[in-house]
Amino acid sequence: MSYSGLNNKLSVPGLFTVLLIFVISACERKSENIPEADILTMPAITLKNDTTVYSDSGKVELIMSFPIMEQYDNSGKPYYEFSKGINVQVFDGKPDPTGSVSAKYAKYTKSDDVWELKDSVVVINEQKDKLETEILYWDQQKDLIYSDRFVRLTSEDQIVMGTGFESDPHLRKRKIKKVSATIYLKDEE
């Protein structure tokens, strides 16, 4: 009985060793090398379905959510890409959102400190004025948002459409360069 017990004890590690050798020998080594250029174009970091909260002195400044964000560090100018869009709620330290920004695509270039928003861009400020365009840039160093495309700016009493736009990020000091239409929503009394 002790002899078969010894065999039984030895067979478990032996079986494991045989199984391990079988698994290793079954794996095929591929000699394909991944080109260095392909590795350098891959994102350094990828986040999916994430929400980021920015605060200052304990007060929420903005909440940014996105389906996917990829950080590219190996390009000439490192950047973050939001290929499935971005949604930002602006709080400016207040308990409720004071504005919002959304787009179906966004890119932030770190070295330039510039955001590029594309495809169905919508910006809403504290006064509920709404800016709509297809491309919008935000130069954070200059504290300036701008576009060279068609824009539609809707406020409480009018809609102004045109091509080319500049403003501060709060849409207070705004200018449409080539106004094509102004529609008044309230009749003068």
Sine and cosine of phi, psi and omega as CSV:
sin_phi,cos_phi,sin_psi,cos_psi,sin_omega,cos_omega
0.00,0.00,-0.61,0.79,0.00,-1.00
-0.94,0.34,-0.50,0.87,0.02,-1.00
-0.92,0.40,-0.73,0.68,0.02,-1.00
-0.93,0.38,-0.56,0.83,0.08,-1.00
-0.89,0.45,-0.62,0.79,0.04,-1.00
-0.91,0.40,-0.69,0.72,0.06,-1.00
-0.87,0.49,-0.66,0.75,0.00,-1.00
-0.89,0.45,-0.66,0.75,0.01,-1.00
-0.92,0.38,-0.62,0.78,0.00,-1.00
-0.96,0.27,-0.46,0.89,-0.08,-1.00
-0.95,0.30,-0.49,0.87,0.00,-1.00
-0.92,0.40,-0.79,0.62,0.07,-1.00
-0.91,0.42,-0.58,0.82,0.03,-1.00
-0.90,0.43,-0.68,0.73,0.03,-1.00
-0.89,0.45,-0.65,0.76,0.04,-1.00
-0.88,0.47,-0.68,0.73,0.01,-1.00
-0.90,0.44,-0.71,0.71,0.03,-1.00
-0.89,0.46,-0.68,0.73,0.02,-1.00
-0.89,0.46,-0.68,0.73,0.01,-1.00
-0.89,0.45,-0.68,0.73,0.03,-1.00
-0.89,0.45,-0.65,0.76,0.03,-1.00
-0.88,0.47,-0.71,0.71,-0.02,-1.00
-0.90,0.43,-0.70,0.72,-0.01,-1.00
-0.91,0.42,-0.67,0.74,-0.01,-1.00
-0.94,0.33,-0.41,0.91,0.01,-1.00
-0.97,0.24,-0.39,0.92,0.02,-1.00
-0.97,0.26,0.74,-0.68,-0.01,-1.00
-0.99,-0.14,0.79,-0.62,0.06,-1.00
-0.99,0.13,0.81,-0.59,0.04,-1.00
-0.99,-0.12,0.71,-0.70,-0.05,-1.00
-1.00,-0.10,0.15,0.99,0.01,-1.00
-0.93,0.36,0.73,-0.68,0.07,-1.00
-0.98,-0.18,0.68,-0.73,0.06,-1.00
-0.99,0.16,0.83,-0.56,0.00,-1.00
-0.86,0.50,0.62,-0.78,-0.02,-1.00
-0.87,0.50,-0.56,0.83,0.00,-1.00
-0.88,0.47,-0.63,0.78,0.03,-1.00
-0.90,0.43,-0.66,0.75,0.01,-1.00
-0.91,0.42,-0.64,0.77,-0.03,-1.00
-0.93,0.36,-0.39,0.92,0.00,-1.00
-1.00,-0.01,-0.07,1.00,0.02,-1.00
-0.98,0.17,0.48,-0.88,0.03,-1.00
-0.93,0.37,0.58,-0.82,0.06,-1.00
-0.97,0.25,-0.57,0.82,0.00,-1.00
-0.65,-0.76,0.64,-0.77,0.10,-1.00
-0.76,-0.65,0.79,-0.61,0.09,-1.00
-0.88,-0.47,0.66,-0.75,0.03,-1.00
-0.85,-0.52,0.65,-0.76,0.04,-1.00
0.71,0.70,0.89,0.45,-0.08,-1.00
-0.87,-0.49,0.39,-0.92,0.10,-1.00
-0.76,-0.65,0.76,-0.66,-0.01,-1.00
-0.88,-0.48,0.74,-0.67,0.00,-1.00
-0.94,-0.34,0.81,-0.58,0.09,-1.00
-0.96,-0.27,0.77,-0.64,0.01,-1.00
-0.71,-0.71,0.33,-0.94,0.05,-1.00
-0.70,-0.71,0.85,-0.53,-0.01,-1.00
0.81,0.58,0.62,0.78,0.04,-1.00
0.99,0.13,-0.03,1.00,0.02,-1.00
-0.97,-0.26,0.73,-0.68,-0.02,-1.00
-0.94,0.35,0.81,-0.59,0.06,-1.00
-1.00,-0.08,-0.71,0.71,0.04,-1.00
-0.35,-0.94,0.40,-0.92,0.09,-1.00
-0.84,-0.55,0.84,-0.54,-0.04,-1.00
-0.90,-0.43,0.80,-0.61,0.04,-1.00
-0.80,-0.59,0.48,-0.88,-0.07,-1.00
-0.34,-0.94,0.50,-0.86,0.07,-1.00
-0.95,0.31,-0.60,0.80,0.01,-1.00
-0.45,-0.89,0.66,-0.75,0.09,-1.00
-0.73,-0.69,0.75,-0.66,0.03,-1.00
-0.84,-0.54,0.74,-0.68,0.01,-1.00
-0.97,-0.25,0.83,-0.55,0.00,-1.00
-0.93,-0.37,0.90,-0.43,-0.05,-1.00
-0.97,-0.26,-0.26,0.97,-0.13,-0.99
-0.99,-0.11,0.10,1.00,0.04,-1.00
-1.00,0.05,0.13,-0.99,0.03,-1.00
-0.85,0.53,-0.61,0.79,0.05,-1.00
-0.81,-0.58,0.97,-0.26,0.00,-1.00
-0.83,0.56,0.60,-0.80,-0.04,-1.00
-0.48,-0.88,0.27,-0.96,0.12,-0.99
-0.93,-0.36,0.70,-0.72,0.00,-1.00
-0.84,-0.54,0.74,-0.67,0.03,-1.00
-0.91,-0.42,0.98,0.19,-0.17,-0.99
-0.94,0.33,-0.33,0.94,0.01,-1.00
-0.95,-0.30,0.22,0.98,0.09,-1.00
0.96,-0.26,0.08,-1.00,-0.06,-1.00
-0.47,-0.88,0.53,-0.85,0.07,-1.00
-0.69,-0.72,0.82,-0.58,-0.06,-1.00
-0.82,-0.57,0.76,-0.65,0.14,-0.99
-0.95,-0.31,0.79,-0.61,-0.03,-1.00
-0.98,-0.18,0.76,-0.65,-0.02,-1.00
-0.92,-0.38,-0.50,0.87,-0.05,-1.00
0.77,0.64,0.63,0.78,0.05,-1.00
0.98,0.19,0.06,1.00,0.00,-1.00
-0.99,-0.11,0.35,-0.94,-0.06,-1.00
-0.94,0.35,-0.50,0.87,0.01,-1.00
-0.93,-0.37,0.45,-0.89,0.01,-1.00
-0.86,0.51,0.67,-0.74,0.04,-1.00
-0.98,-0.19,-0.17,0.99,0.00,-1.00
-0.09,-1.00,0.03,-1.00,0.00,-1.00
-0.43,-0.90,0.34,-0.94,0.07,-1.00
-0.65,-0.76,0.71,-0.70,0.08,-1.00
-0.59,-0.80,0.49,-0.87,0.04,-1.00
-0.35,-0.94,0.41,-0.91,0.02,-1.00
-0.99,0.12,-0.17,0.98,0.06,-1.00
-0.48,-0.87,0.61,-0.79,0.07,-1.00
-0.53,-0.85,0.48,-0.88,0.04,-1.00
-0.57,-0.82,0.72,-0.70,0.04,-1.00
-0.86,-0.51,0.85,-0.52,0.03,-1.00
-0.99,-0.16,0.90,-0.44,-0.11,-0.99
-0.89,0.46,-0.73,0.68,-0.10,-0.99
-0.91,0.41,-0.55,0.83,0.02,-1.00
-1.00,0.01,-0.32,0.95,-0.08,-1.00
0.86,0.51,0.70,0.71,-0.05,-1.00
-0.82,-0.58,0.73,-0.68,0.13,-0.99
-0.99,-0.12,0.65,-0.76,0.11,-0.99
-0.86,-0.51,0.87,-0.49,0.02,-1.00
-0.92,-0.39,0.70,-0.71,-0.03,-1.00
-0.70,-0.72,0.45,-0.89,0.16,-0.99
0.93,0.37,0.97,-0.25,0.04,-1.00
0.85,0.53,0.78,0.63,0.00,-1.00
-0.98,0.21,0.77,-0.63,0.03,-1.00
-0.72,-0.69,0.81,-0.59,0.05,-1.00
-0.85,-0.53,0.77,-0.63,0.04,-1.00
-0.83,-0.56,0.77,-0.63,-0.02,-1.00
-0.99,-0.17,-0.11,-0.99,-0.07,-1.00
-0.89,0.45,-0.52,0.85,0.01,-1.00
-1.00,0.10,0.09,1.00,-0.02,-1.00
0.94,0.33,0.32,0.95,0.15,-0.99
-0.94,0.34,0.64,-0.77,-0.07,-1.00
-0.84,-0.54,0.83,-0.56,0.06,-1.00
-0.96,-0.27,0.76,-0.65,0.03,-1.00
-0.80,-0.60,0.72,-0.69,0.03,-1.00
-0.32,-0.95,0.10,-1.00,0.02,-1.00
-0.99,-0.11,-0.44,0.90,0.05,-1.00
-0.64,-0.77,0.72,-0.70,0.02,-1.00
-0.59,-0.81,0.69,-0.72,0.04,-1.00
-0.91,-0.41,0.57,-0.82,0.09,-1.00
-0.79,-0.61,0.95,-0.31,0.06,-1.00
-1.00,0.00,0.97,-0.25,-0.09,-1.00
-0.94,0.34,-0.51,0.86,0.03,-1.00
-0.92,0.39,-0.63,0.78,0.00,-1.00
-1.00,0.01,-0.11,0.99,-0.06,-1.00
0.81,0.59,0.78,0.63,-0.13,-0.99
-0.68,-0.74,0.73,-0.68,0.20,-0.98
-0.94,-0.34,0.57,-0.82,-0.07,-1.00
-0.37,-0.93,0.33,-0.95,0.05,-1.00
-0.45,-0.89,0.50,-0.86,0.11,-0.99
-0.95,-0.30,0.19,0.98,-0.05,-1.00
-0.97,-0.25,0.02,-1.00,0.06,-1.00
-0.89,0.46,0.70,-0.72,0.05,-1.00
-0.76,-0.65,0.44,-0.90,0.08,-1.00
-0.75,-0.66,0.86,-0.51,-0.02,-1.00
-0.89,-0.45,0.91,-0.43,-0.04,-1.00
-0.94,-0.34,0.83,-0.56,0.09,-1.00
-0.88,-0.47,-0.10,-1.00,-0.05,-1.00
-0.87,0.49,-0.58,0.81,-0.11,-0.99
-0.91,-0.42,-0.09,1.00,-0.01,-1.00
-0.38,-0.93,0.30,-0.95,0.14,-0.99
-0.86,-0.51,0.81,-0.59,0.02,-1.00
-0.87,-0.50,0.77,-0.64,0.01,-1.00
-0.86,-0.52,0.52,-0.86,0.02,-1.00
0.04,-1.00,-0.12,-0.99,-0.02,-1.00
-0.88,-0.48,0.76,-0.66,-0.02,-1.00
1.00,0.05,0.71,-0.71,-0.10,-1.00
-0.44,-0.90,0.61,-0.80,0.13,-0.99
-0.62,-0.79,0.59,-0.81,0.02,-1.00
-0.23,-0.97,0.26,-0.97,0.23,-0.97
-0.96,0.27,0.29,-0.96,-0.05,-1.00
-0.89,0.47,-0.30,0.95,0.01,-1.00
-1.00,-0.03,0.04,1.00,-0.02,-1.00
0.87,0.49,0.55,0.84,0.03,-1.00
-1.00,-0.03,-0.73,0.68,0.00,-1.00
-0.97,-0.25,0.99,0.16,-0.13,-0.99
-0.93,-0.38,0.45,-0.89,-0.02,-1.00
-0.53,-0.85,0.84,-0.55,0.15,-0.99
-1.00,-0.09,0.83,-0.56,-0.14,-0.99
-0.95,0.33,-0.76,0.64,0.00,-1.00
-0.86,-0.52,1.00,-0.05,-0.02,-1.00
-0.95,0.30,0.79,-0.62,0.02,-1.00
-0.96,-0.28,-0.37,0.93,0.03,-1.00
-0.31,-0.95,0.56,-0.83,0.15,-0.99
-0.75,-0.66,0.84,-0.55,-0.02,-1.00
-0.90,-0.44,0.86,-0.52,0.00,-1.00
-1.00,0.01,0.78,-0.62,-0.08,-1.00
-1.00,-0.03,-0.32,0.95,0.02,-1.00
-0.87,-0.49,0.66,-0.75,0.05,-1.00
-0.97,0.24,0.59,-0.81,0.08,-1.00
-0.96,0.29,0.62,-0.78,-0.01,-1.00
-0.99,-0.13,0.00,0.00,0.00,0.00
